[in-house]
Amino acid sequence: FDLEVPDEWQPTPVDGEVQEFKLYSIEELDKELRFGQSLRPAMRAVLLDFMMRHGLFKDVEGEVDRSELSKAMRRERIRLW
C-alpha cells in the first residue's frame, strides 16, 4: 500500500539497519532505476511498481515496453535484471 505523509515529515533511522534516507525527485529516481547502482533489486521492484501505478514511469524508445514490465511484475516468477 502507499502511505501519504506530510511534506515536512522526515524519516529517522533508529534500528541500525539503515544509515540514512535520501529524498529523490521523480527525475532522479527514474534515472537511478534505469542506470544507477545505489538501490537493492528488491527496492527497485517496489519503486518501479509505485511509479508505474502512478503514471510516473514513462516508456523510452529502445527500452523494455512499460506494459511488458507490468506483466512481468504480476507473474509468479520475475527476472528484471
C-alpha positions as CSV (number, residue, x, y, z in Angstrom):
1,F,0.0,0.0,0.0
2,D,1.0,3.6,-0.4
3,L,1.4,5.8,2.7
4,E,1.0,9.5,2.3
5,V,2.9,11.7,4.7
6,P,3.2,15.5,5.1
7,D,5.8,17.2,3.0
8,E,7.7,18.2,6.1
9,W,7.9,14.6,7.5
10,Q,11.5,13.3,7.9
11,P,12.1,9.6,8.4
12,T,14.7,8.8,11.1
13,P,16.9,5.7,11.1
14,V,16.6,4.1,14.6
15,D,17.2,0.3,14.3
16,G,20.7,0.3,12.9
17,E,19.6,-1.3,9.6
18,V,19.6,2.0,7.7
19,Q,22.3,4.7,7.9
20,E,20.3,7.4,6.2
21,F,17.3,8.2,4.0
22,K,17.6,10.0,0.7
23,L,14.8,12.1,-0.9
24,Y,14.8,11.6,-4.7
25,S,13.0,13.8,-7.2
26,I,10.9,11.7,-9.7
27,E,13.6,12.5,-12.3
28,E,16.4,11.4,-10.1
29,L,14.5,8.2,-9.2
30,D,13.8,7.4,-12.8
31,K,17.5,7.8,-13.7
32,E,18.5,5.7,-10.7
33,L,16.0,2.9,-11.6
34,R,17.3,2.9,-15.2
35,F,21.0,3.4,-14.8
36,G,22.0,3.5,-11.2
37,Q,23.6,1.1,-8.8
38,S,22.5,2.6,-5.4
39,L,19.3,0.7,-4.9
40,R,18.9,-3.0,-4.0
41,P,17.0,-5.1,-6.5
42,A,14.0,-5.5,-4.2
43,M,13.8,-1.8,-3.7
44,R,13.9,-1.3,-7.5
45,A,10.9,-3.5,-7.9
46,V,8.9,-1.7,-5.2
47,L,9.7,1.7,-6.6
48,L,9.1,0.7,-10.2
49,D,5.7,-0.7,-9.2
50,F,4.8,2.6,-7.4
51,M,6.0,4.7,-10.4
52,M,4.0,2.6,-12.9
53,R,0.8,2.7,-10.9
54,H,1.0,6.5,-10.6
55,G,1.9,7.1,-14.2
56,L,5.4,8.3,-13.4
57,F,7.5,5.8,-15.3
58,K,7.4,6.6,-19.0
59,D,8.4,4.4,-21.9
60,V,11.7,5.2,-23.5
61,E,12.4,4.1,-27.1
62,G,14.8,1.2,-27.2
63,E,14.0,0.0,-23.7
64,V,11.6,-2.6,-22.5
65,D,7.9,-1.6,-23.0
66,R,6.2,-0.5,-19.8
67,S,3.3,-2.9,-20.5
68,E,5.8,-5.8,-20.6
69,L,7.3,-4.7,-17.3
70,S,3.8,-4.5,-15.8
71,K,3.0,-8.1,-17.0
72,A,6.4,-9.4,-15.7
73,M,5.8,-7.8,-12.2
74,R,2.5,-9.7,-11.9
75,R,3.9,-13.1,-12.7
76,E,4.8,-15.6,-10.1
77,R,8.4,-15.5,-11.1
78,I,10.1,-12.3,-12.1
79,R,13.5,-11.5,-13.5
80,L,14.1,-7.8,-14.1
81,W,17.9,-7.7,-14.5
